Amino acid sequence: MNKRRIGIWIVLAMLCCAALGGWAGHNIGDGGAGMIVLIAAVCAVLGSFAPGAIARLLRRRPDRSG
């Protein structure tokens, strides 16, 4: 179940980052289709690492429940 849940988070992070990359490619880049696709793809790949990295950080954090 945990692998399925992290898979869903990876897909959602990729979609959100790809949308952000599409916006950035349109507004920051030259606005051409190639720039939009390039920045969206790069952001999607980088965003796919976010759920795993966040999970590792949360696992490493010491418990403060005292």
N, C-alpha and C positions, 0 to 999 in steps of 0.2 A: 504493500500500500504506500509506503514511503517513497519508493521509486516512481510510482505513478504520480504522486503529488508533486514531487520535485520536477518531473517531466512537464507537468502542466504549468508550473511556475516558469520553467525555462522557455516554453513556447510563448507565454504571456509577456515575459521580459523581452524576447526577441521581437514580438509584434510591436510593443510599445517603443522600443528603441529604433526599430525600422521606421515607424511613423515619425518619430522625432528626427531621424536622419533624413527622411524625405522632406520634411519641413525645412531642415537646415540646408539641404542641397538646393532647395528652391529659393530660399531667402538669402543664404550666405554665399552659396556657389553662384555659378553663372546662370542657373535656372534651366540649363539644358537637361535633356533626359538622361544623358550619360552621367552627369554630376549627381543628379538626384538618386539614381540607382546605385552609384558607387558609395555615396555617403550613407544611404539607407542600409546597404549590405554590410558595410563596416560597422555601423552602429548595432545592427542585429547580431552580428557575430560577437561583438564585445558584450552586448547585453545578455547573451546566452550564458556567460560566465557569472553573472551577478547572483542568481539564486544559490549556486554552490558556494561562492565566496561568502555570502551572507550567512549561510548555514554553518560554515567552518568558523566564522568569527563568533557566532552565537554559542557554538559548542566549546570554544576555547575560553570564553568569558567566565570568570569565577562566579560561583553562586553567592549572592549577597543576602540570602534569606535568613542567615544568621544563626 
